[in-house]
Amino acid sequence: MAQISTPQPSTARALDAAAPLREAVRVPSTDLAAATDLLRGATDVTLLAHVTPDADALGSALALGLVLHRRGAAVRVSFGAPDETPESLRWLDSAGLVVPADAVPPAADLLVTVDCSSVDRLGRLGGLVEATVAGGGAVLVVDHHASNTRFGTHHVVDDGAEATTVLVAALLDELGIPLDADLARCLYAGLVTDTGSFQRARPATHALAARLIEAGADPAVAARELFGNHPFAFLRMLGAVLGRAELEPDAAGGLGLVHTAVRLDDQAGVRVEEVESVVDIVRTTAEAEVAAVLKQAGPDTWIGSLRAAGTVDVRAVAARFGGGGHRLAAGFTAHGELPEVLDRLRDALRIPVTPASG
């Protein structure tokens, strides 16, 4: 008579710990199954984060890449810009999987994009999507943006997930991969950043954080690497940028707009992650529902970061510029003189206020 095997205590505990995540992730089971089948059979994989990757994008790519690397696949992780990994994220690449964009093959057997809502977010590596499909390869899109255009052949997309690392953790659970310190630090880095240090987190997200810490993620190290180390030039840049901040109480339907600009000369000697962090300081202005930071990327090119306190859907505002993101955090690229871009932003904020729940 055949016996039914009983899960070992460690396996049973892992399954119990993963249960809240399985229940919280809103990805069709058929999509998860198709994605895990792709990953199980992969022998050569390119994983791409979006341009100017943050901890969620790069942490997601490196966690998946590390699992595939350990299973014997040829793995490379990259992004279209900048040319090097942001300094604050280098500690995540324990296996040396990141390669320059120029070293990425023109097509892949399996291309995995993480935290990218559309092909244009891949920058100069966006052509790999079409080339991979044309060559008979598969494109797996793993993302948590509501604006995702579903540009792949396979998708693990849930706009209710607080971070793409949540979806990667769900994939690892489906694959039966136990968490260890290297995987946990990648996933925790993305989780802590995209939840605003857990200000925007559900009970299942806190449960995942507990699992990651138990597996070896160190919150103190993550906080220091991601938020606690800045060169002195950052202070000078911050002083100049905050000194030109303006508050417009009547903007955004009377809810208030605070904005500033980071000009090219402000960015000398400052890392890209420092420039990106300015909006998180500006957003603390109590008198403004919406915060905007316009970062100069060229003579007439500005990359806008938008944040909302909780009432305005800034994703809809960013969409007016061809951008996107989340309800409370979004971005866009605009061209023109700074006053012109600000006028367009004010106009976009005149759209009817949409409640932003997350």
Secondary structure as UniProt FT lines:
FT   HELIX           9..24
FT   HELIX           29..41
FT   STRAND          44..49
FT   HELIX           55..70
FT   TURN            71..72
FT   STRAND          74..78
FT   HELIX           87..92
FT   TURN            94..95
FT   HELIX           101..103
FT   STRAND          110..114
FT   HELIX           119..125
FT   HELIX           127..134
FT   TURN            135..136
FT   STRAND          138..143
FT   TURN            146..147
FT   STRAND          154..157
FT   TURN            159..160
FT   HELIX           164..175
FT   HELIX           181..194
FT   TURN            195..199
FT   HELIX           203..215
FT   HELIX           219..227
FT   HELIX           232..243
FT   STRAND          246..248
FT   TURN            249..250
FT   HELIX           251..254
FT   STRAND          257..262
FT   HELIX           264..267
FT   TURN            268..269
FT   HELIX           272..282
FT   TURN            283..284
FT   TURN            286..287
FT   STRAND          290..298
FT   TURN            299..300
FT   STRAND          301..308
FT   HELIX           314..319
FT   TURN            320..322
FT   STRAND          324..325
FT   STRAND          329..335
FT   HELIX           338..348
FT   TURN            349..350
//
